[in-house]
Amino acid sequence: TFFNFADRDRVLRTRCGAFISEKTGQRYLWVFHTSNYSQLITLAALPVSLILENSNYIRDFTFWASLGLLLVCLVLALLFTRSISLPIQSLLGAMSRVKAGDLSVRVELRRTDELGVLGCSFNSMVERLQRLIENVVEKQRQLRSCELRALQAQINPHFLYNTLDSIKWLAKLNQVPEISTIATQLGKLLRSSISCEADLITVGETMENIQ
């Protein structure tokens, strides 16, 4: 059989190697080696279809394994992206509500990373802002109440002063100088208490009021 082998000369010439040739309508991978001691030639034949079958299996396995790994990576990337985007969207929604005036909004981010720290800082900021606005509103209410009481305190002496002024002129018209003098002096005392805007007055002004 070997002497009828078509590639016998190649085997004898190169002593060792491998090549592909066709025999009986089928392609084979031929591997040969010549012994240096006995000069015997070992020749092995392996059908190319068998090699391709294994390579096709490896190719298919590699393809599906790669596709599976790609799908796993996509799912993990999607989950990782959602774990970041959802807290950010929650913060953006809360900021929009605060911008619209709703200071009761809070974000619930049970995380220990930077987003969790950002959520806690946002909640603290909104709480401080809410307390600050409540304090400002309360101070404005107290201020308006004080202004109203001050206005009432000014109206009452003005009314009394105008009444004394009317009594004074009635006393003058009826020629009763004592009543006119008392009303005039009392009117001056009231005027000094109304028009005094300073926290301190002089001793001379106090003595004049006493007189």
MOWOKA-V617754 format. One record per backbone hydrogen bond with DSSP energy under -1.0 kcal/mol. CO is the residue of the C=O (numbers start at 1). NH is the residue of the N-H. If there is no record, write none. Layout:
co->[CO & CO]
nh->[NH & NH]
This chain:
co->[2 & 5 & 7 & 8 & 9 & 10 & 11 & 14 & 17 & 19 & 21 & 23 & 26 & 27 & 28 & 29 & 30 & 31 & 32 & 33 & 35 & 40 & 42 & 44 & 46 & 47 & 48 & 49 & 50 & 51 & 52 & 53 & 54 & 55 & 56 & 57 & 58 & 59 & 60 & 61 & 62 & 63 & 64 & 65 & 66 & 67 & 68 & 69 & 70 & 71 & 72 & 73 & 74 & 75 & 76 & 77 & 78 & 79 & 81 & 82 & 84 & 85 & 86 & 87 & 88 & 89 & 90 & 91 & 92 & 93 & 94 & 95 & 96 & 97 & 98 & 101 & 109 & 113 & 114 & 115 & 116 & 117 & 118 & 119 & 120 & 121 & 122 & 123 & 124 & 125 & 126 & 127 & 128 & 129 & 130 & 131 & 132 & 133 & 134 & 135 & 136 & 137 & 138 & 139 & 140 & 141 & 142 & 143 & 144 & 145 & 146 & 147 & 148 & 149 & 150 & 151 & 152 & 153 & 154 & 155 & 156 & 157 & 158 & 159 & 160 & 161 & 162 & 163 & 164 & 165 & 166 & 167 & 168 & 169 & 170 & 171 & 176 & 177 & 178 & 179 & 180 & 181 & 182 & 183 & 184 & 185 & 186 & 187 & 188 & 189 & 190 & 191 & 202 & 203 & 204 & 205 & 206 & 207]
nh->[5 & 8 & 11 & 12 & 13 & 14 & 15 & 16 & 32 & 30 & 28 & 26 & 23 & 48 & 21 & 46 & 19 & 44 & 17 & 42 & 39 & 35 & 33 & 31 & 29 & 51 & 52 & 53 & 54 & 55 & 56 & 57 & 58 & 59 & 60 & 61 & 62 & 63 & 64 & 65 & 66 & 67 & 68 & 69 & 70 & 71 & 72 & 73 & 74 & 75 & 76 & 77 & 78 & 79 & 80 & 81 & 82 & 83 & 85 & 86 & 88 & 89 & 90 & 91 & 92 & 93 & 94 & 95 & 96 & 97 & 98 & 99 & 100 & 102 & 101 & 103 & 111 & 117 & 118 & 119 & 120 & 121 & 122 & 123 & 124 & 125 & 126 & 127 & 128 & 129 & 130 & 131 & 132 & 133 & 134 & 135 & 136 & 137 & 138 & 139 & 140 & 141 & 142 & 143 & 144 & 145 & 146 & 147 & 148 & 149 & 150 & 151 & 152 & 153 & 154 & 155 & 156 & 157 & 158 & 159 & 160 & 161 & 162 & 163 & 164 & 165 & 166 & 167 & 168 & 169 & 170 & 171 & 172 & 173 & 174 & 176 & 180 & 181 & 182 & 183 & 184 & 185 & 186 & 187 & 188 & 189 & 190 & 191 & 192 & 193 & 194 & 195 & 206 & 207 & 208 & 209 & 210 & 211]
